[in-house]
Amino acid sequence: MSKIEFQPRTSVEQVEEGTDFAPKFDEHGLLPCITTEAQSGDVLMLGWMNDEALRLTIETGEAHYFSRARQVLWQKGATSGLVQKVVEFRIDDDQDAVWLRVEVEGSGASCHVGYRSCFYRAVPTANDAGKPLEFVEDSKTFDPMEVYGYAPNPTQL
């Protein structure tokens, strides 16, 4: 049984100014989670947590997420060895989004495609709008085929 208790949401003041942990999951039972690298501050990924992933992340100090594509709970790094150790865990003012600052074991990568960050391409804006995406990471940190035994699944589009 989990020792983590989420409080019922009783007022705006309680949620926004109080010390009660009262997360608000969306209509699918999920909460968005932005994950950054603790030292550099670089954004590594945007994941989703359900009730169980949130509790496990708090209890273990390692990031757990819920895959919307596969509809399963997963611990980041359980297969790849790229475990995300939580350094700091914050919740936003409405308690409907979380931010993890993590240290990543292994190569430091967090993207299943093999890049360090899931945000490895920039979208041109303003005067450059309409141009192709620009790679901001020039090489992959690891080979997904070697780590997972498969390449990213194009059927998940």
KEKOL-192022 format. One record per residue (C-alpha): residue number from 1; x, y, z. Coordinates in nm, 3 decimals. Layout:
N
<rec pos="NUM" x="X" y="Y" z="Z"/>
...
end
This chain:
157
<rec pos="1" x="0.000" y="0.000" z="0.000"/>
<rec pos="2" x="0.131" y="0.341" z="-0.094"/>
<rec pos="3" x="0.216" y="0.581" z="0.188"/>
<rec pos="4" x="0.155" y="0.878" z="-0.044"/>
<rec pos="5" x="-0.185" y="1.038" z="0.004"/>
<rec pos="6" x="-0.330" y="1.291" z="-0.236"/>
<rec pos="7" x="-0.561" y="1.539" z="-0.067"/>
<rec pos="8" x="-0.907" y="1.623" z="-0.199"/>
<rec pos="9" x="-0.922" y="1.959" z="-0.375"/>
<rec pos="10" x="-1.137" y="2.184" z="-0.158"/>
<rec pos="11" x="-1.061" y="2.544" z="-0.263"/>
<rec pos="12" x="-0.849" y="2.759" z="-0.491"/>
<rec pos="13" x="-0.660" y="2.885" z="-0.186"/>
<rec pos="14" x="-0.582" y="2.530" z="-0.073"/>
<rec pos="15" x="-0.458" y="2.428" z="-0.419"/>
<rec pos="16" x="-0.266" y="2.744" z="-0.509"/>
<rec pos="17" x="-0.140" y="2.873" z="-0.174"/>
<rec pos="18" x="-0.153" y="2.577" z="0.064"/>
<rec pos="19" x="0.074" y="2.287" z="0.147"/>
<rec pos="20" x="-0.173" y="2.008" z="0.062"/>
<rec pos="21" x="-0.063" y="1.783" z="-0.224"/>
<rec pos="22" x="-0.383" y="1.771" z="-0.434"/>
<rec pos="23" x="-0.288" y="1.688" z="-0.794"/>
<rec pos="24" x="-0.548" y="1.728" z="-1.066"/>
<rec pos="25" x="-0.539" y="1.459" z="-1.332"/>
<rec pos="26" x="-0.702" y="1.523" z="-1.671"/>
<rec pos="27" x="-1.009" y="1.342" z="-1.807"/>
<rec pos="28" x="-0.782" y="1.047" z="-1.900"/>
<rec pos="29" x="-0.637" y="1.026" z="-1.549"/>
<rec pos="30" x="-0.305" y="1.180" z="-1.659"/>
<rec pos="31" x="-0.081" y="1.466" z="-1.556"/>
<rec pos="32" x="0.187" y="1.615" z="-1.789"/>
<rec pos="33" x="0.544" y="1.598" z="-1.663"/>
<rec pos="34" x="0.828" y="1.812" z="-1.796"/>
<rec pos="35" x="1.166" y="1.655" z="-1.725"/>
<rec pos="36" x="1.492" y="1.852" z="-1.729"/>
<rec pos="37" x="1.853" y="1.760" z="-1.669"/>
<rec pos="38" x="1.946" y="1.876" z="-1.319"/>
<rec pos="39" x="2.285" y="2.033" z="-1.392"/>
<rec pos="40" x="2.231" y="2.196" z="-1.733"/>
<rec pos="41" x="1.858" y="2.270" z="-1.707"/>
<rec pos="42" x="1.808" y="2.130" z="-2.058"/>
<rec pos="43" x="1.460" y="1.994" z="-2.130"/>
<rec pos="44" x="1.488" y="1.620" z="-2.181"/>
<rec pos="45" x="1.129" y="1.515" z="-2.236"/>
<rec pos="46" x="0.759" y="1.565" z="-2.181"/>
<rec pos="47" x="0.596" y="1.258" z="-2.032"/>
<rec pos="48" x="0.267" y="1.170" z="-1.871"/>
<rec pos="49" x="0.196" y="1.033" z="-1.524"/>
<rec pos="50" x="-0.108" y="0.854" z="-1.396"/>
<rec pos="51" x="-0.180" y="0.812" z="-1.025"/>
<rec pos="52" x="0.049" y="0.507" z="-0.996"/>
<rec pos="53" x="0.340" y="0.665" z="-1.188"/>
<rec pos="54" x="0.320" y="0.976" z="-0.968"/>
<rec pos="55" x="0.322" y="0.769" z="-0.651"/>
<rec pos="56" x="0.607" y="0.543" z="-0.768"/>
<rec pos="57" x="0.819" y="0.841" z="-0.870"/>
<rec pos="58" x="0.778" y="0.994" z="-0.525"/>
<rec pos="59" x="0.832" y="0.666" z="-0.339"/>
<rec pos="60" x="1.135" y="0.542" z="-0.537"/>
<rec pos="61" x="1.305" y="0.867" z="-0.634"/>
<rec pos="62" x="1.320" y="0.739" z="-0.993"/>
<rec pos="63" x="1.100" y="0.864" z="-1.277"/>
<rec pos="64" x="0.799" y="0.656" z="-1.378"/>
<rec pos="65" x="0.560" y="0.748" z="-1.657"/>
<rec pos="66" x="0.244" y="0.626" z="-1.826"/>
<rec pos="67" x="0.269" y="0.557" z="-2.199"/>
<rec pos="68" x="-0.034" y="0.690" z="-2.382"/>
<rec pos="69" x="0.064" y="0.497" z="-2.697"/>
<rec pos="70" x="0.111" y="0.160" z="-2.522"/>
<rec pos="71" x="-0.129" y="0.224" z="-2.231"/>
<rec pos="72" x="0.123" y="0.092" z="-1.976"/>
<rec pos="73" x="0.313" y="0.216" z="-1.675"/>
<rec pos="74" x="0.690" y="0.223" z="-1.726"/>
<rec pos="75" x="1.000" y="0.314" z="-1.532"/>
<rec pos="76" x="1.235" y="0.531" z="-1.735"/>
<rec pos="77" x="1.552" y="0.331" z="-1.791"/>
<rec pos="78" x="1.420" y="-0.011" z="-1.688"/>
<rec pos="79" x="1.508" y="-0.147" z="-2.034"/>
<rec pos="80" x="1.778" y="0.095" z="-2.150"/>
<rec pos="81" x="1.963" y="0.153" z="-1.822"/>
<rec pos="82" x="1.905" y="0.528" z="-1.867"/>
<rec pos="83" x="1.736" y="0.562" z="-1.528"/>
<rec pos="84" x="1.625" y="0.911" z="-1.429"/>
<rec pos="85" x="1.713" y="0.980" z="-1.064"/>
<rec pos="86" x="1.495" y="1.260" z="-0.927"/>
<rec pos="87" x="1.689" y="1.553" z="-0.782"/>
<rec pos="88" x="1.387" y="1.779" z="-0.741"/>
<rec pos="89" x="1.013" y="1.731" z="-0.796"/>
<rec pos="90" x="0.781" y="2.031" z="-0.830"/>
<rec pos="91" x="0.412" y="2.079" z="-0.900"/>
<rec pos="92" x="0.270" y="2.390" z="-1.068"/>
<rec pos="93" x="0.032" y="2.645" z="-0.917"/>
<rec pos="94" x="-0.286" y="2.464" z="-1.026"/>
<rec pos="95" x="-0.135" y="2.127" z="-0.933"/>
<rec pos="96" x="-0.213" y="1.994" z="-1.281"/>
<rec pos="97" x="0.143" y="1.962" z="-1.417"/>
<rec pos="98" x="0.474" y="1.848" z="-1.269"/>
<rec pos="99" x="0.840" y="1.922" z="-1.331"/>
<rec pos="100" x="1.120" y="1.679" z="-1.257"/>
<rec pos="101" x="1.486" y="1.775" z="-1.238"/>
<rec pos="102" x="1.681" y="1.454" z="-1.289"/>
<rec pos="103" x="2.024" y="1.302" z="-1.324"/>
<rec pos="104" x="2.029" y="1.036" z="-1.595"/>
<rec pos="105" x="2.238" y="0.723" z="-1.550"/>
<rec pos="106" x="2.433" y="0.572" z="-1.839"/>
<rec pos="107" x="2.492" y="0.794" z="-2.142"/>
<rec pos="108" x="2.267" y="1.070" z="-2.006"/>
<rec pos="109" x="2.018" y="1.030" z="-2.289"/>
<rec pos="110" x="1.642" y="1.033" z="-2.240"/>
<rec pos="111" x="1.500" y="0.999" z="-2.591"/>
<rec pos="112" x="1.396" y="0.655" z="-2.718"/>
<rec pos="113" x="1.510" y="0.763" z="-3.067"/>
<rec pos="114" x="1.868" y="0.783" z="-2.934"/>
<rec pos="115" x="1.917" y="1.154" z="-2.882"/>
<rec pos="116" x="2.001" y="1.310" z="-2.545"/>
<rec pos="117" x="1.675" y="1.508" z="-2.540"/>
<rec pos="118" x="1.342" y="1.436" z="-2.702"/>
<rec pos="119" x="1.356" y="1.799" z="-2.817"/>
<rec pos="120" x="1.643" y="1.749" z="-3.063"/>
<rec pos="121" x="1.495" y="1.962" z="-3.346"/>
<rec pos="122" x="1.417" y="2.333" z="-3.365"/>
<rec pos="123" x="1.114" y="2.474" z="-3.546"/>
<rec pos="124" x="1.201" y="2.780" z="-3.755"/>
<rec pos="125" x="0.997" y="3.089" z="-3.663"/>
<rec pos="126" x="0.953" y="3.451" z="-3.775"/>
<rec pos="127" x="1.170" y="3.519" z="-4.083"/>
<rec pos="128" x="1.262" y="3.150" z="-4.112"/>
<rec pos="129" x="0.904" y="3.017" z="-4.079"/>
<rec pos="130" x="0.826" y="2.743" z="-4.329"/>
<rec pos="131" x="1.184" y="2.616" z="-4.348"/>
<rec pos="132" x="1.257" y="2.253" z="-4.252"/>
<rec pos="133" x="1.315" y="2.147" z="-3.894"/>
<rec pos="134" x="1.673" y="2.201" z="-3.782"/>
<rec pos="135" x="1.862" y="1.935" z="-3.586"/>
<rec pos="136" x="2.016" y="2.092" z="-3.275"/>
<rec pos="137" x="2.176" y="1.766" z="-3.165"/>
<rec pos="138" x="2.419" y="1.659" z="-3.434"/>
<rec pos="139" x="2.443" y="1.293" z="-3.336"/>
<rec pos="140" x="2.263" y="1.026" z="-3.139"/>
<rec pos="141" x="2.385" y="0.935" z="-2.793"/>
<rec pos="142" x="2.300" y="0.568" z="-2.838"/>
<rec pos="143" x="2.172" y="0.326" z="-3.099"/>
<rec pos="144" x="1.809" y="0.229" z="-3.019"/>
<rec pos="145" x="1.857" y="-0.103" z="-3.201"/>
<rec pos="146" x="2.143" y="-0.198" z="-2.967"/>
<rec pos="147" x="1.969" y="-0.075" z="-2.652"/>
<rec pos="148" x="1.610" y="-0.188" z="-2.714"/>
<rec pos="149" x="1.659" y="-0.450" z="-2.983"/>
<rec pos="150" x="1.432" y="-0.257" z="-3.219"/>
<rec pos="151" x="1.416" y="0.073" z="-3.401"/>
<rec pos="152" x="1.146" y="0.331" z="-3.313"/>
<rec pos="153" x="0.810" y="0.202" z="-3.432"/>
<rec pos="154" x="0.674" y="0.397" z="-3.729"/>
<rec pos="155" x="0.328" y="0.248" z="-3.671"/>
<rec pos="156" x="0.291" y="0.463" z="-3.358"/>
<rec pos="157" x="0.231" y="0.767" z="-3.579"/>
end
